[in-house]
Amino acid sequence: MPPRTASPSARRTELLEAAYEYALLNGLTDLSLRPLAEAIGSSTRVLMFLFGNKDGLVRALLERARAEELTLLAGLRRPERPVGLATAARGVWAWLAADEHRPVLRLWAETYARSLVDPDGPWAGFARSTVEDWLDVLAACQPQTERDAEEAAVRRTLTLAVLRGALLDLLATGDESRVTAAVHQHLALLHGPGQTRD
């Protein structure tokens, strides 16, 4: 089935949102079209027509998850007045640590891992693109003079690694107070000698 370039139909959008809610509860690794279709009030035939096949549906769900991530990241961008790396990271962590975001973050973690072990499947490139998305936004949050310094990319990478590692710890243990304290301690280190206070 050729890729769709026209605006999605209202029914496709409706079913994609329902399938996304289903994926948040059940994950994507063992996704089966028949139980999914039954759960969202559709049929495998309709899903195949709208998404082409199971891989097409998975790719659409991954795009939907990424759209949610990019919405968060877009809120941190202030090209005319960058908030600074530490401030941006605090904002990201507050969102990551919120209880109501656990389902989408579990889905993100599952997809991130799956894209590493199944690089040719519908997950292809997800891990790399999410790293690039986050690094790009963290760069935009740094003042221009800091952003262009040789060490700036290293600081962004370390900050992202801490946030990602802390997120995996939080998802595994649910110990929000301990993990948040560790994140805040790292962010305090961003204000080392010669660094701009934000």
URJOPE-V325007 format. One record per pair of residues at least 12 apart in sequence whose C-alpha atoms are under 10 Angstrom apart, sorted by the first residue. I is the first residue (numbers start at 0). GAP is how many residues later the second one is. D is the distance in Angstrom with one decimal. If there is no record, write none. Layout:
# URJOPE-V325007
i=I gap=GAP d=D
i=I gap=GAP d=D
This chain:
# URJOPE-V325007
i=0 gap=47 d=9.7
i=0 gap=48 d=8.8
i=0 gap=49 d=9.9
i=0 gap=50 d=8.8
i=0 gap=51 d=5.8
i=0 gap=52 d=8.7
i=0 gap=55 d=9.8
i=1 gap=50 d=8.3
i=2 gap=48 d=9.0
i=2 gap=49 d=8.5
i=2 gap=53 d=9.2
i=3 gap=46 d=9.3
i=3 gap=47 d=8.9
i=3 gap=48 d=9.6
i=7 gap=42 d=9.1
i=8 gap=41 d=8.9
i=10 gap=35 d=9.8
i=10 gap=39 d=8.8
i=11 gap=34 d=9.3
i=11 gap=35 d=8.4
i=11 gap=37 d=9.7
i=11 gap=38 d=6.2
i=11 gap=39 d=8.2
i=12 gap=37 d=9.7
i=13 gap=26 d=9.7
i=14 gap=22 d=9.0
i=14 gap=25 d=7.2
i=14 gap=26 d=8.6
i=14 gap=27 d=7.9
i=14 gap=31 d=9.6
i=14 gap=32 d=8.2
i=14 gap=35 d=9.2
i=15 gap=24 d=9.5
i=15 gap=31 d=9.3
i=15 gap=34 d=9.6
i=15 gap=35 d=9.3
i=15 gap=41 d=8.1
i=15 gap=42 d=10.0
i=15 gap=44 d=7.5
i=15 gap=45 d=7.0
i=15 gap=48 d=8.2
i=16 gap=23 d=9.5
i=16 gap=44 d=8.6
i=16 gap=47 d=8.3
i=17 gap=18 d=9.3
i=17 gap=19 d=9.6
i=17 gap=21 d=8.8
i=17 gap=22 d=5.9
i=17 gap=23 d=9.0
i=17 gap=24 d=10.0
i=18 gap=14 d=9.9
i=18 gap=17 d=7.0
i=18 gap=18 d=8.3
i=18 gap=20 d=8.6
i=18 gap=21 d=6.7
i=18 gap=28 d=10.0
i=18 gap=38 d=8.8
i=18 gap=39 d=9.6
i=18 gap=41 d=9.8
i=18 gap=42 d=7.6
i=19 gap=20 d=10.0
i=19 gap=37 d=10.0
i=19 gap=38 d=9.6
i=19 gap=40 d=9.2
i=19 gap=41 d=6.1
i=19 gap=42 d=9.0
i=19 gap=44 d=7.5
i=19 gap=45 d=8.0
i=19 gap=84 d=9.4
i=19 gap=87 d=9.9
i=20 gap=19 d=9.3
i=20 gap=40 d=9.8
i=20 gap=82 d=9.2
i=20 gap=83 d=9.2
i=21 gap=14 d=7.3
i=21 gap=15 d=9.9
i=21 gap=17 d=7.8
i=21 gap=18 d=7.8
i=22 gap=13 d=8.8
i=22 gap=35 d=9.6
i=22 gap=38 d=8.1
i=22 gap=80 d=8.9
i=22 gap=81 d=8.8
i=22 gap=84 d=7.4
i=23 gap=41 d=9.5
i=23 gap=78 d=9.1
i=23 gap=79 d=5.2
i=23 gap=80 d=5.8
i=23 gap=81 d=8.8
i=23 gap=82 d=7.7
i=23 gap=83 d=6.1
i=23 gap=84 d=9.4
i=24 gap=78 d=6.7
i=24 gap=79 d=8.9
i=24 gap=81 d=9.3
i=24 gap=82 d=8.6
i=25 gap=77 d=9.4
i=25 gap=81 d=8.8
i=26 gap=76 d=9.0
i=26 gap=77 d=9.5
i=26 gap=79 d=8.0
i=26 gap=80 d=6.0
i=26 gap=81 d=9.5
i=26 gap=83 d=7.5
i=26 gap=84 d=8.8
i=27 gap=30 d=7.5
i=27 gap=33 d=8.9
i=27 gap=34 d=9.5
i=27 gap=79 d=7.5
i=27 gap=82 d=7.7
i=27 gap=83 d=7.6
i=27 gap=86 d=9.5
i=28 gap=29 d=9.6
i=28 gap=78 d=9.6
i=28 gap=81 d=7.7
i=28 gap=82 d=8.1
i=28 gap=85 d=7.8
i=30 gap=23 d=8.6
i=30 gap=27 d=8.6
i=31 gap=12 d=9.5
i=31 gap=22 d=8.1
i=32 gap=12 d=9.4
i=32 gap=14 d=7.9
i=32 gap=15 d=8.9
i=32 gap=20 d=9.2
i=32 gap=21 d=7.0
i=32 gap=24 d=9.2
i=33 gap=13 d=9.6
i=53 gap=68 d=9.1
i=54 gap=66 d=7.7
i=54 gap=67 d=5.5
i=54 gap=68 d=8.8
i=55 gap=66 d=7.4
i=56 gap=65 d=9.0
i=57 gap=63 d=9.7
i=57 gap=64 d=6.4
i=57 gap=65 d=7.9
i=58 gap=62 d=9.4
i=58 gap=63 d=5.6
i=58 gap=64 d=7.0
i=58 gap=65 d=9.2
i=58 gap=67 d=9.8
i=59 gap=62 d=9.4
i=61 gap=45 d=9.3
i=61 gap=46 d=8.7
i=61 gap=49 d=8.0
i=61 gap=60 d=8.6
i=61 gap=61 d=7.6
i=61 gap=64 d=8.0
i=62 gap=63 d=9.3
i=64 gap=39 d=7.4
i=64 gap=40 d=9.3
i=64 gap=42 d=8.2
i=64 gap=43 d=7.5
i=64 gap=46 d=9.7
i=65 gap=42 d=8.6
i=65 gap=60 d=8.8
i=65 gap=63 d=9.3
i=65 gap=64 d=7.8
i=65 gap=67 d=9.5
i=67 gap=36 d=8.8
i=68 gap=35 d=9.2
i=68 gap=36 d=9.5
i=68 gap=39 d=9.3
i=68 gap=61 d=8.7
i=68 gap=64 d=9.0
i=68 gap=65 d=9.2
i=69 gap=60 d=9.2
i=69 gap=63 d=7.7
i=69 gap=64 d=8.7
i=69 gap=67 d=9.4
i=71 gap=19 d=9.5
i=71 gap=20 d=7.9
i=71 gap=23 d=8.2
i=72 gap=15 d=9.3
i=72 gap=18 d=9.7
i=72 gap=19 d=8.0
i=72 gap=60 d=8.2
i=72 gap=61 d=7.4
i=72 gap=63 d=9.4
i=72 gap=64 d=6.4
i=72 gap=65 d=8.8
i=73 gap=63 d=7.7
i=74 gap=13 d=9.9
i=74 gap=16 d=9.6
i=74 gap=17 d=9.9
i=74 gap=62 d=9.7
i=75 gap=12 d=6.4
i=75 gap=13 d=9.4
i=75 gap=15 d=7.8
i=75 gap=16 d=8.3
i=75 gap=61 d=7.4
i=75 gap=62 d=8.5
i=75 gap=64 d=8.6
i=75 gap=65 d=7.2
i=76 gap=59 d=9.9
i=76 gap=60 d=6.6
i=76 gap=61 d=8.5
i=76 gap=62 d=9.5
i=76 gap=63 d=6.3
i=76 gap=64 d=6.2
i=76 gap=65 d=9.8
i=77 gap=59 d=9.7
i=77 gap=62 d=7.4
i=77 gap=63 d=6.8
i=77 gap=64 d=9.6
i=78 gap=61 d=6.5
i=78 gap=62 d=7.5
i=78 gap=63 d=9.3
i=78 gap=64 d=9.0
i=78 gap=65 d=9.5
i=79 gap=60 d=9.8
i=79 gap=61 d=9.9
i=79 gap=63 d=9.5
i=80 gap=59 d=9.6
i=80 gap=60 d=8.3
i=80 gap=61 d=9.2
i=80 gap=62 d=7.8
i=80 gap=63 d=9.8
i=81 gap=56 d=9.7
i=81 gap=57 d=9.2
i=81 gap=58 d=6.7
i=81 gap=59 d=4.6
i=81 gap=60 d=5.7
i=81 gap=61 d=5.5
i=81 gap=62 d=8.3
i=81 gap=116 d=9.4
i=82 gap=55 d=9.7
i=82 gap=57 d=8.8
i=82 gap=58 d=5.4
i=82 gap=59 d=6.8
i=82 gap=60 d=7.7
i=82 gap=115 d=6.7
i=83 gap=54 d=8.3
i=83 gap=55 d=8.9
i=83 gap=56 d=8.6
i=83 gap=57 d=5.1
i=83 gap=58 d=4.6
i=83 gap=59 d=6.4
i=83 gap=62 d=9.1
i=83 gap=63 d=9.6
i=83 gap=112 d=8.0
i=83 gap=113 d=8.0
i=83 gap=114 d=5.5
i=84 gap=52 d=9.6
i=84 gap=53 d=6.3
i=84 gap=54 d=7.8
i=84 gap=55 d=8.9
i=84 gap=56 d=5.8
i=84 gap=57 d=5.5
i=84 gap=58 d=8.6
i=84 gap=61 d=9.6
i=84 gap=62 d=9.5
i=84 gap=67 d=9.7
i=84 gap=70 d=8.6
i=84 gap=71 d=7.5
i=84 gap=74 d=8.2
i=84 gap=102 d=8.7
i=84 gap=105 d=8.0
i=84 gap=106 d=9.8
i=84 gap=111 d=9.4
i=84 gap=112 d=9.5
i=84 gap=113 d=7.7
i=85 gap=52 d=9.3
i=85 gap=55 d=9.0
i=85 gap=56 d=9.0
i=85 gap=70 d=9.8
i=85 gap=73 d=8.4
i=85 gap=98 d=9.2
i=85 gap=100 d=9.2
i=85 gap=101 d=5.6
i=85 gap=102 d=7.8
i=85 gap=103 d=9.2
i=85 gap=104 d=6.5
i=85 gap=105 d=8.1
i=85 gap=110 d=9.8
i=85 gap=111 d=8.6
i=85 gap=112 d=6.7
i=86 gap=54 d=8.5
i=86 gap=55 d=9.6
i=86 gap=100 d=8.5
i=86 gap=110 d=9.4
i=86 gap=111 d=6.3
i=87 gap=49 d=8.9
i=87 gap=50 d=7.0
i=87 gap=51 d=9.9
i=87 gap=52 d=9.7
i=87 gap=53 d=6.5
i=87 gap=54 d=8.8
i=87 gap=110 d=9.4
i=88 gap=49 d=7.9
i=88 gap=52 d=9.3
i=88 gap=67 d=9.6
i=88 gap=70 d=7.3
i=88 gap=71 d=8.2
i=88 gap=73 d=9.7
i=88 gap=74 d=7.7
i=88 gap=94 d=9.0
i=88 gap=95 d=9.3
i=88 gap=98 d=7.6
i=89 gap=73 d=9.5
i=89 gap=90 d=9.7
i=89 gap=93 d=8.4
i=89 gap=94 d=7.6
i=89 gap=97 d=7.7
i=91 gap=42 d=9.9
i=91 gap=46 d=9.9
i=91 gap=68 d=9.9
i=91 gap=71 d=8.2
i=92 gap=70 d=6.9
i=92 gap=71 d=9.5
i=92 gap=73 d=9.0
i=92 gap=74 d=8.4
i=92 gap=87 d=7.9
i=92 gap=90 d=7.9
i=92 gap=91 d=9.2
i=93 gap=86 d=8.7
i=95 gap=67 d=8.7
i=95 gap=68 d=9.5
i=95 gap=70 d=9.4
i=95 gap=71 d=6.9
i=95 gap=74 d=9.2
i=95 gap=75 d=9.9
i=96 gap=69 d=9.4
i=96 gap=70 d=7.6
i=96 gap=73 d=7.6
i=96 gap=74 d=9.2
i=96 gap=77 d=9.3
i=96 gap=78 d=9.8
i=96 gap=79 d=6.7
i=96 gap=80 d=9.4
i=96 gap=82 d=9.0
i=96 gap=83 d=7.7
i=97 gap=78 d=8.9
i=98 gap=75 d=9.3
i=98 gap=77 d=9.3
i=101 gap=65 d=9.7
i=101 gap=68 d=9.3
i=101 gap=69 d=7.3
i=101 gap=72 d=9.7
i=102 gap=68 d=9.6
i=104 gap=62 d=8.3
i=104 gap=63 d=9.1
i=104 gap=66 d=8.0
i=105 gap=61 d=9.5
i=105 gap=62 d=8.8
i=105 gap=65 d=7.0
i=105 gap=66 d=9.6
i=107 gap=18 d=9.4
i=107 gap=19 d=9.3
i=107 gap=22 d=9.5
i=108 gap=18 d=9.4
i=108 gap=55 d=9.4
i=108 gap=58 d=9.0
i=108 gap=59 d=7.5
i=108 gap=62 d=8.9
i=110 gap=12 d=6.8
i=110 gap=13 d=9.7
i=110 gap=15 d=7.3
i=110 gap=16 d=7.8
i=111 gap=12 d=9.7
i=111 gap=13 d=9.1
i=111 gap=14 d=6.3
i=111 gap=15 d=4.9
i=111 gap=16 d=8.7
i=111 gap=17 d=9.9
i=111 gap=18 d=8.4
i=111 gap=19 d=9.9
i=112 gap=13 d=9.3
i=112 gap=14 d=7.6
i=113 gap=12 d=8.9
i=113 gap=13 d=8.7
i=114 gap=12 d=6.0
i=114 gap=13 d=8.8
i=115 gap=12 d=9.1
i=130 gap=26 d=9.1
i=130 gap=29 d=8.2
i=130 gap=30 d=9.5
i=130 gap=33 d=9.7
i=133 gap=22 d=9.1
i=133 gap=23 d=9.4
i=133 gap=26 d=7.4
i=134 gap=18 d=8.3
i=134 gap=21 d=6.4
i=134 gap=22 d=7.0
i=134 gap=24 d=9.2
i=134 gap=25 d=7.2
i=135 gap=17 d=9.9
i=135 gap=20 d=9.1
i=136 gap=19 d=9.6
i=137 gap=14 d=10.0
i=137 gap=15 d=9.4
i=137 gap=17 d=9.6
i=137 gap=18 d=6.3
i=137 gap=19 d=9.1
i=137 gap=21 d=8.8
i=137 gap=22 d=8.3
i=138 gap=13 d=8.0
i=138 gap=14 d=7.7
i=138 gap=16 d=9.7
i=138 gap=17 d=6.9
i=138 gap=18 d=9.9
i=140 gap=15 d=10.0
i=141 gap=14 d=9.1
i=141 gap=54 d=9.5
i=141 gap=56 d=9.6
i=142 gap=53 d=8.8
i=142 gap=55 d=9.9
i=145 gap=49 d=8.4
i=145 gap=50 d=8.1
i=154 gap=35 d=8.0
i=157 gap=28 d=9.6
i=157 gap=32 d=10.0
i=158 gap=24 d=9.2
i=158 gap=27 d=8.1
i=158 gap=28 d=7.9
i=158 gap=31 d=8.7
i=161 gap=20 d=9.1
i=161 gap=21 d=7.0
i=161 gap=24 d=7.8
i=161 gap=25 d=9.3
i=162 gap=16 d=9.8
i=162 gap=17 d=9.8
i=162 gap=19 d=10.0
i=162 gap=20 d=7.1
i=162 gap=23 d=9.6
i=164 gap=14 d=9.7
i=164 gap=18 d=9.7
i=165 gap=12 d=9.8
i=165 gap=13 d=6.1
i=165 gap=14 d=8.0
i=165 gap=16 d=8.0
i=165 gap=17 d=7.0
i=166 gap=12 d=8.2
i=166 gap=13 d=9.6
i=166 gap=16 d=9.8
